[in-house]
Amino acid sequence: MTSFPKGLMISAPSSGTGKTTVMLGLLRALKDDGLTVQPFKSGPDYIDPAFHFAAAGRASFNLDTWAMDSALLDAVTTQAQGADICVGEGSMGLFDGVATRGQSGFGSSAETALRMGWPVVLVIDVGGQAQSAAATALGFKMYNPDLPFAGVILNRVASPRHERLTRLGMERAGVKVLGSLPRRGDLTLPERHLGLIQAVEHPDLEAAIAGYAAFLRENVDLDAIRAAASTAAAPEPRALPHPPAQRIALARDAAFSFTYPHLLEGWRAAGAEILPFSPLKDEAPATDADLVWLPGGYPELHGATLAAAENWRKGMAKHAETKPVHGECGGYMALGEALIDKDGTRHQMAGLLGLVTSYEKRKFHLGYRRATLQAPMPGFDNGAYLRGHEFHYSTILDEPDAPLARVMDADGNPVPETGSIKGHVTGTFFHLITGEHT
């Protein structure tokens, strides 16, 4: 590999500081300047990459040091080939990860930035403070001296005086200020219980992203940000994960949209055919598909539509008579007997598994998962180790089928969401990131 694009990591001291706004505005501003921009997301998020794609016009990929080994990290990194610049978005705070080491690390954005050689642009919410923000910035800059630090973008600045005082503190601390964003209430993206709404649901996403780009162009030194980009050595060329079948019918609509981009790209690169269909439009999967895959999403928001989708349900049942079906999280729930929404209304689902789930009493499930399969599932043999991530608010009311796996959290503690297997049908509550190579 001859040359590899330089990059940056957009991170923050914590969640909720405005880094997604900065990320989307920066992606679009750089694209408008004629650059080919490769977005990445540090950590196991499946909503942000769709927004990145909308802003940059190029698929965004997750880099996850807990779930991914060095070979897979290299394979994902290689997707930046041909770009002019990489921009990664961190998750949570810069140094936040789990307590127990995973395949390559603890899952922090700082680890991703270090591995990639990307200097960190720290987005700091300076609301309610001025010079004191410099102490936060200095702490982040000094916490790991090996981590390259480009500077800070001040967010939610109240007035010119506020900006002057905050910049004074940063100067005293020796921290470079790359931009200063005035407080604006119209810049937040719509949210729901899993964080941001999906990109496909945003009422006017294109206008919003264009607005973020204009806002950044007015208030951030884009030349300084570009000049700060750097990179480590180019990655070794590696292959992404192989497909679980040749012809894969993939549910794709507002109810089923959470699939990691590196998996889809790996399937396509290996020659698999992906055949999208929409359960919400009452479409059955392709009859000549080898496998039906239902990703996660928000089926609980579309319970009545799915319950009325007779054609979809019959097509699923016909396929499952002889060929494999797999569902993840929302897809797993849709394969079950019924789903009860937040209002307590029971909706019939595909009925291929006995699973009954409810959103009536919200229970938060969040975290990395390591699973040991107790039966085969598409793409993996019995006994295989899988790594994934679980994020939902549903409660299991009934799960009568055989468990698919023994499932642990990041620290090795067992979790009760084992998934299920019945005939040719399997499902998990976690979203697959990768299988371990042993």
Buried (B, 14 or more C-beta within 10 A) or exposed (E): EEEBBBBBBBBBBEEEBBBBBBBBBBBBBBBEBEBBBBBBBBBBBBBBBBBBBBBBEBBBBBBBBBBBBBBBBBBBBBBBBEBBBBBBBBBBBBBBBBEBEBBBBBBBBBBBBBBBBBBBBBBBBBEEBBBEBBEBBBEBBEEBEEBBBBBBBBBBBBEEEBBEBBBEBBEEBEBBBBBBBBBEEEBEBEEEEBEBBBBEBBEEBEEBBBBBBBBBBEBBBBEBBBEBBBBBEBBEEBEBBBBBBEBBBBBBBBBBBBBBBBBBBBBBBEEBBBBBBBBBEBBBBBEEBBBBBBBBBBBBBBBEBBBEBEEBBEBBBEBBEEBBBBBBBBBBBBBBBBBBBBEEEBBBBBBBBBBBBBBBEEEEBEBBBBBBBBBBBBBBEEEBBBBBBBBBBBBBBEBEBEBBBBBBBBEEEEBEBBBBBBEBBBBBBBBBBBBBEE
